């Protein structure tokens, strides 16, 4: 029963996304070669189009089922009107990839942060149009939520949030199709090997589809963008080829460094009316949304925040700075510093050693350990994840080396390309040294680049090479599938259960788990503390009806009013700052 539900919803999402991808591409048909785009790229464009629709619609109305049903209906219609395009480009490999995605999407767990702010954010989108100052209710609701914006516009009755893992699976499906198509069509050995290494890593890494949401889609798009950049560096003669690949990079990213390599083609695209209007549209709606929800261009980057004297509903720059410094310190090993120097067993116990002067607060830590934070980062689990990334690529490299008859090699790689990939690593180490926030992307792509160019002279058609490649793909699949077998322990006894294998959320009880209060006539659900649980742990609103907030943030909201038929939530900066100092993790 569950497999049927998963399959039906996966087909609906896939068709809908492809429909909007084709609609998106038709908008630019005057400036690009339509035939040079494959099905996977249409899928990514479709997700992008749905993101634009979701953010834009929410300015005016809630994204409830009255909105999502027509959105999905028209996506299916767009697909059916153009089914011949998809039919002629269909491959049997796609079906195998689809079945694999269905397999890994069978999971009753949601993302670790689902109850914290993912689901509350989606419920906020469903029940309310955009709210000025929603960050005062829970500032996590103003963090970058683009993936959840997409999930919100794909919610349907019956399926609801229970199937959001499947949307992640469909995104991964398009990535697998992208790899498969380019492996079959690409002539450059170095590019084929680069794709192979990315494929082996991705299959091995993303076996937990419920952890996919949020950070994995940007990582996957990053791999694709870097692949386009390598192709541009290798192929510099075909103008139409360069034009199309630059278009893809512009849409998927803001890698402005390519401007200096291909400025003529970049300018040609930029001054096209359709692409120019699109380039202006995206930042405008994203910036406007951020200003409305938090009073910042990019919360919690504090220097992009306006004083509350200008936007009364906004988060204060002081609070934003404290949140930013916390995120930066955690990325640079503060948790392990607190455990080591504070002699505590859990980071949520930091307050006592902090008050006793045994450890520094996050702001002082960043200034004191400006460069030496690396010693604490190295003992964190994140450093092991980065090491594993290199080991996976190195293992593949050593195995592939056996197919190289001549051990000497003519190692040729563009200096600009090497510098660009190396610069990515340097920026990541300086800004956000965490595996999920760019670390997986920059380390795997850099190692993959070096390995693939070193092995660029091997015969990719050789039987030994083909056998080795098949072996590497097999062991990554075997590892992934074996890690997912545990989900099927009670499969036979729950065969006909409609939600077994789909995300389940425990229902919250009024007066026990939460209480209802009124602020200026607006109903607010307040999440209570859980008995026996450390007060430093976060309080999840989970699937409690919005508007919902953790009990510790009650002092952060001072006033709620209605202006021009929009809700404005105003905060108390002083109380919020005091709360954050004693509740780093809430």
QUIFENKA-V302943 format. One line per field, one symbol per residue. ss: DSSP state (A for helix, B for strand, O for the rest). phi: phi as a letter, one per 30 degrees, with the letter a starting at -180 (. if undefined). Layout:
ss: ???
phi: ???
//
This chain:
ss: OAAAAAAAAAAAAAAAAAAAAAAAAAAOOOOOOAAAOOAAAAAAAAAAAAAAAAAAAAOOOOOOAAAAAAAAAAAAAAAAAOAAAAAAOOOAAAAAAAAAAAAAAOOOOOOOOAAAAAAAAAAAAAAOOOOBOAAAOOAAAAOOOAAAAAAAAOOOOOOAAAAAAAAAAAAAAAAAAAAAAAAAAOOOAAAAAAAAAAAAAAAAAOOOAAAOOOAAAAAAAAAAAAAAAAAAAAOOOOAAAAAAAAAAAAAAOOOAAAAAOOAAAAAAAAOOAAAAAAAAAAAAAAAAAAAAAAOBOOOOOAAABOOOOOOOOOOOAAAAAAAAAAAAAAAOOAAAAAAAAAOOOOAAAAAAAAAOOOOOOAAAAAAAOOOOOAAAAOOOAAAAAAAAAAAAAAAAAAAAAOOOOOOOOOOOOOAAAAAAAAAAAAAAAAAOOOAAAAAAAAAAAAAAAAAAAAOOOOOOOOAAAAAAAAAAAAAAAAAAAAAAAAAAOOOAAAOOOOOOOOOOOOOOOBOOOBBBBBBOOBBBBBBOOOOOOOOOOOOOOOOOOOOBBBAAAAAABBBBBBBOOBBBBBBOAAAAAAAAAAOOOO
phi: .ddddddddddedddddddddddddddcddcbdedcccdddddddddddddddddddddcbdccddcdddededdddedddbddddddcdbdddddddddddddddaccceeceddbddeddddddcbdecdiedddadddcdebeddddeddcdbeidhddcdedddddddeddddeddddddcdcddddddedddddddddddcdcddcddjcdedddddedddddddddddcccdddddedddedddddabddededdbddddddddddedddddddddddddddeddddbibdbdcdddcccddddcdddddeddddddddddddddcideddddddchbcbddcdddddddidbcddddddddcebddeddddcdddddddddedddddeddddddddcdcddbcdcbddddddddddeddddddcbdbddcjddddddddddddddddcdcdddcddddddddddddddddddddddcdddcecdddcecddcdjcdbbddccdiccabcbbchicdbccddddeicdddddcddhcdeddbbdddceddccabbcbhibdcccccdddddddddcbecb
//
